[in-house]
Amino acid sequence: MQSGELATRLVVEGEDEVGQLQQAFNAMAVDLERAVGELTTANAALQQERDTVQRLLDERRALIAAVSHEIRTPIATARGYLDAALGHWEATPPPTLRADIAVVERELIRLQRLIDDLFTLARVEVQQLPLTIAPTDVGALLNRSVDALAAGAWSRGRVELIAEPTESTLTVLADEGRLEQVIRNLLLNAIRHTPPGGIVAFEASAAETTVTISVADTGVGIEPEELALIFERFYRGDDSRARETGGAGLGLALVRELVVAMGGSVDVTSEVGRGSRFGITLPVA
């Protein structure tokens, strides 16, 4: 027992004083073994809690750093254009001023969208985002989304949006506004990662109790080790690719959180160099 073998027991020989001492020793050994086991379990739980706290602190630091970077970028851009305009106001031709002000407006809209997305994520995570769950026409949402995004996808990147034929009327139980936000985020993500001449196709299909909305692209694809990370806040994969495609890295995080909040699920499959497919599944109405 001195060497740590707490399972050691004495052979009780008789009922005399020696035997009673042997029994007492065995009882003490049982209590000691149990106490050490409980202490070991408590220490393991404490270490696990410590690791969890450390992980949360690390995530908090990373989040603050990411938020600070994303907020500083549009502010710095807007301030640069404003400083230039104010410093040379009288000498700057009106068309140039209008163009500079348009850049400032675009950066402020980008900043507002970032803040709105962060606020939405925070409310979803603490289950305080108001949702109006009701029968929602999937086809109508898909049509509105493609009408809003198709022209820009083609003019800016020569990416074509294609709607695959769907069944008659598909209706899901969802918050209409939030589902439209999810669909647009998926389409924008696909457009952003699809090279010129590529295609983004989307469709909806029904099973017995669910409807699945799929968005597939012919883009760059996602590395296998990144698939488990792409729904994390501010995750944008390869740095060089992130700089090329833009985006704050919140779109897919919002997709997952909003779909789960509406009682659905999200899945993704991808092949590097061939493209990706995102699917969201929601209860049928």
Secondary structure, 3 states (H helix, E strand, C coil): CCCCCCCCCCCCCCCCHHHHHHHHHHHHHHHHHHHHHHHHHHHHHHHHHHHHHHHHHHHHHHHHHHHHHHHHHHHHHHHHHHHHHHHCCCCCCHHHHHHHHHHHHHHHHHHHHHHHHHHHHHHHHCCCCCCCCEEEEHHHHHHHHHHHHHHHHHHHHCCEEEECCCCCCCEEEECHHHHHHHHHHHHHHHHHCCCCCCEEEEEEEECCCEEEEEEEECCCCCCHHHCCCCCCCCCCCCHHHHHHHCCCCCHHHHHHHHHHHCCCEEEEEEECCCEEEEEEEEEEC
